[in-house]
Amino acid sequence: MRDNPAFTQACENVESLLPIFIHQDSLALETQWSFPRVTKNRHVFLQESLQDLGEQLRLRGSDLFEVRGNPLEIFQDLEKDSFAKFYEALL
């Protein structure tokens, strides 16, 4: 959050906010040349960054919700279902 003032401001100026990070399955696949799409170092950096963001959010009384799948399908499910159902599924 330290490097994203817009997100920090959003967290401070709303009654509730659901920060979501979507892990895309397609990034776990290999390229056509059998190389990983995401290197081990990038994966470690991402995990450390998400852990840090989650800790910062918990200090503010929130949390980071991580889900895996197709972003479009996840947001369609979120729109189709209610926020409460989606939130309960994450717990």
Rosetta constraint file for C-alpha pairs under 8 A:
AtomPair CA 1 CA 5 HARMONIC 6.88 0.50
AtomPair CA 1 CA 7 HARMONIC 6.68 0.50
AtomPair CA 1 CA 8 HARMONIC 5.78 0.50
AtomPair CA 1 CA 53 HARMONIC 6.52 0.50
AtomPair CA 1 CA 56 HARMONIC 7.16 0.50
AtomPair CA 2 CA 8 HARMONIC 7.55 0.50
AtomPair CA 4 CA 8 HARMONIC 6.34 0.50
AtomPair CA 5 CA 9 HARMONIC 6.03 0.50
AtomPair CA 6 CA 10 HARMONIC 6.18 0.50
AtomPair CA 7 CA 11 HARMONIC 6.23 0.50
AtomPair CA 8 CA 12 HARMONIC 6.35 0.50
AtomPair CA 9 CA 13 HARMONIC 6.08 0.50
AtomPair CA 10 CA 14 HARMONIC 6.26 0.50
AtomPair CA 11 CA 16 HARMONIC 7.87 0.50
AtomPair CA 11 CA 17 HARMONIC 6.70 0.50
AtomPair CA 17 CA 62 HARMONIC 7.92 0.50
AtomPair CA 18 CA 63 HARMONIC 7.83 0.50
AtomPair CA 18 CA 64 HARMONIC 7.48 0.50
AtomPair CA 18 CA 65 HARMONIC 7.51 0.50
AtomPair CA 19 CA 63 HARMONIC 7.08 0.50
AtomPair CA 19 CA 64 HARMONIC 5.27 0.50
AtomPair CA 19 CA 65 HARMONIC 6.18 0.50
AtomPair CA 20 CA 64 HARMONIC 5.90 0.50
AtomPair CA 20 CA 65 HARMONIC 4.78 0.50
AtomPair CA 20 CA 66 HARMONIC 5.81 0.50
AtomPair CA 20 CA 67 HARMONIC 7.39 0.50
AtomPair CA 21 CA 64 HARMONIC 7.19 0.50
AtomPair CA 21 CA 65 HARMONIC 6.24 0.50
AtomPair CA 21 CA 66 HARMONIC 4.87 0.50
AtomPair CA 21 CA 67 HARMONIC 6.42 0.50
AtomPair CA 22 CA 66 HARMONIC 5.89 0.50
AtomPair CA 22 CA 67 HARMONIC 5.02 0.50
AtomPair CA 22 CA 68 HARMONIC 5.45 0.50
AtomPair CA 22 CA 69 HARMONIC 6.76 0.50
AtomPair CA 22 CA 70 HARMONIC 7.81 0.50
AtomPair CA 22 CA 71 HARMONIC 6.37 0.50
AtomPair CA 23 CA 66 HARMONIC 7.16 0.50
AtomPair CA 23 CA 67 HARMONIC 6.08 0.50
AtomPair CA 23 CA 68 HARMONIC 4.52 0.50
AtomPair CA 23 CA 69 HARMONIC 6.27 0.50
AtomPair CA 24 CA 28 HARMONIC 7.56 0.50
AtomPair CA 24 CA 68 HARMONIC 5.90 0.50
AtomPair CA 24 CA 69 HARMONIC 5.20 0.50
AtomPair CA 24 CA 70 HARMONIC 5.94 0.50
AtomPair CA 24 CA 71 HARMONIC 7.18 0.50
AtomPair CA 25 CA 29 HARMONIC 7.21 0.50
AtomPair CA 25 CA 68 HARMONIC 6.76 0.50
AtomPair CA 25 CA 69 HARMONIC 5.72 0.50
AtomPair CA 25 CA 70 HARMONIC 7.20 0.50
AtomPair CA 27 CA 37 HARMONIC 5.72 0.50
AtomPair CA 27 CA 38 HARMONIC 6.39 0.50
AtomPair CA 28 CA 36 HARMONIC 7.18 0.50
AtomPair CA 28 CA 37 HARMONIC 6.60 0.50
AtomPair CA 28 CA 38 HARMONIC 6.95 0.50
AtomPair CA 29 CA 36 HARMONIC 6.53 0.50
AtomPair CA 29 CA 37 HARMONIC 6.38 0.50
AtomPair CA 30 CA 34 HARMONIC 5.23 0.50
AtomPair CA 30 CA 35 HARMONIC 5.23 0.50
AtomPair CA 30 CA 36 HARMONIC 4.41 0.50
AtomPair CA 30 CA 37 HARMONIC 5.49 0.50
AtomPair CA 31 CA 35 HARMONIC 5.27 0.50
AtomPair CA 31 CA 36 HARMONIC 6.15 0.50
AtomPair CA 31 CA 37 HARMONIC 5.96 0.50
AtomPair CA 38 CA 42 HARMONIC 6.23 0.50
AtomPair CA 38 CA 43 HARMONIC 6.43 0.50
AtomPair CA 39 CA 43 HARMONIC 6.21 0.50
AtomPair CA 40 CA 44 HARMONIC 6.17 0.50
AtomPair CA 41 CA 45 HARMONIC 6.11 0.50
AtomPair CA 42 CA 46 HARMONIC 6.08 0.50
AtomPair CA 43 CA 47 HARMONIC 6.20 0.50
AtomPair CA 44 CA 48 HARMONIC 6.14 0.50
AtomPair CA 45 CA 49 HARMONIC 6.04 0.50
AtomPair CA 46 CA 50 HARMONIC 6.09 0.50
AtomPair CA 47 CA 51 HARMONIC 6.08 0.50
AtomPair CA 48 CA 52 HARMONIC 6.14 0.50
AtomPair CA 49 CA 53 HARMONIC 6.12 0.50
AtomPair CA 50 CA 54 HARMONIC 6.02 0.50
AtomPair CA 50 CA 64 HARMONIC 7.88 0.50
AtomPair CA 51 CA 55 HARMONIC 6.24 0.50
AtomPair CA 52 CA 56 HARMONIC 6.25 0.50
AtomPair CA 53 CA 57 HARMONIC 6.15 0.50
AtomPair CA 53 CA 64 HARMONIC 7.17 0.50
AtomPair CA 54 CA 58 HARMONIC 6.13 0.50
AtomPair CA 54 CA 63 HARMONIC 5.48 0.50
AtomPair CA 54 CA 64 HARMONIC 4.92 0.50
AtomPair CA 55 CA 59 HARMONIC 6.34 0.50
AtomPair CA 55 CA 63 HARMONIC 7.53 0.50
AtomPair CA 56 CA 60 HARMONIC 6.73 0.50
AtomPair CA 57 CA 61 HARMONIC 6.41 0.50
AtomPair CA 57 CA 62 HARMONIC 5.00 0.50
AtomPair CA 57 CA 63 HARMONIC 5.01 0.50
AtomPair CA 57 CA 64 HARMONIC 6.76 0.50
AtomPair CA 58 CA 62 HARMONIC 4.82 0.50
AtomPair CA 58 CA 63 HARMONIC 5.06 0.50
AtomPair CA 65 CA 90 HARMONIC 7.14 0.50
AtomPair CA 69 CA 73 HARMONIC 7.59 0.50
AtomPair CA 69 CA 74 HARMONIC 6.94 0.50
AtomPair CA 70 CA 74 HARMONIC 6.19 0.50
AtomPair CA 71 CA 75 HARMONIC 6.21 0.50
AtomPair CA 72 CA 76 HARMONIC 6.07 0.50
AtomPair CA 73 CA 77 HARMONIC 6.04 0.50
AtomPair CA 74 CA 78 HARMONIC 6.13 0.50
AtomPair CA 75 CA 79 HARMONIC 6.04 0.50
AtomPair CA 76 CA 80 HARMONIC 5.94 0.50
AtomPair CA 77 CA 81 HARMONIC 5.79 0.50
AtomPair CA 78 CA 82 HARMONIC 6.49 0.50
AtomPair CA 78 CA 83 HARMONIC 6.50 0.50
AtomPair CA 78 CA 86 HARMONIC 6.22 0.50
AtomPair CA 79 CA 83 HARMONIC 7.82 0.50
AtomPair CA 81 CA 85 HARMONIC 6.33 0.50
AtomPair CA 81 CA 86 HARMONIC 6.84 0.50
AtomPair CA 82 CA 86 HARMONIC 6.50 0.50
AtomPair CA 83 CA 87 HARMONIC 6.02 0.50
AtomPair CA 84 CA 88 HARMONIC 6.04 0.50
AtomPair CA 85 CA 89 HARMONIC 6.22 0.50
AtomPair CA 86 CA 90 HARMONIC 6.54 0.50
AtomPair CA 87 CA 91 HARMONIC 6.72 0.50
